[in-house]
Each structure stands twice: as C-alpha cells, then as structure tokens.
Amino acid sequence: MSESRESKIRARLEARFTPVELQIRDQSHMHAGHAGAADGRGHFAVTIVSSEFAGTNRVQRHQMVYDALRALLESDIHALRIKALTPDER
C-alpha cells in the first residue's frame, strides 16, 4: 500500500522540525469540483508547534514549512494553510 499524502507531510515535518504538536487536516473534500483540485493534488491545513520557529516571523515560518514540503508541493499538495507557533505561543 502506498504512503498517504498526510503521512508524507507528517514524516517531512517531523524530520525537519521535531514538533511538540502537529496537526494535519486533509481538506480536499471541501474543494471537490474546484479547478485547483482537477490535478489530483490535495488541500491541507497544518498546525505545527516547534522551538525551531523561535526568533522568526510568520513569513519566515511559512517559508520554512514550504521548504520542508517542497517536493510534495509539486506532486501531492495544491493548497496549504499553515499555523506555525513556538511552544510559548500556543
């Protein structure tokens, strides 16, 4: 059985950030019929809490997450909503 998209996202984010909290929600079903869903890639919402985000702003955090998921953005992810926090911010 092939690895699910959610599992792929989780593996990459856990390897890069060692998060204390990680939630991944597949919201693809909410976009059925949407032009962006036609290519088969999914829509996901990620909440990640990691000390790796300390000293960075929101844009930098999003860039860090996009960098960790770059290959999946080309093959599995069409849209990604990110909430990235430090442990002190949750």
Secondary structure as GFF3:
##gff-version 3
##sequence-region A 1 90
A	DSSP	alpha_helix	5	17	.	.	.	ID=ss1
A	DSSP	beta_strand	21	26	.	.	.	ID=ss2
A	DSSP	three_ten_helix	28	31	.	.	.	ID=ss3
A	DSSP	three_ten_helix	35	37	.	.	.	ID=ss4
A	DSSP	beta_strand	42	49	.	.	.	ID=ss5
A	DSSP	three_ten_helix	51	53	.	.	.	ID=ss6
A	DSSP	alpha_helix	58	68	.	.	.	ID=ss7
A	DSSP	alpha_helix	70	75	.	.	.	ID=ss8
A	DSSP	beta_strand	77	85	.	.	.	ID=ss9
A	DSSP	three_ten_helix	87	89	.	.	.	ID=ss10
###
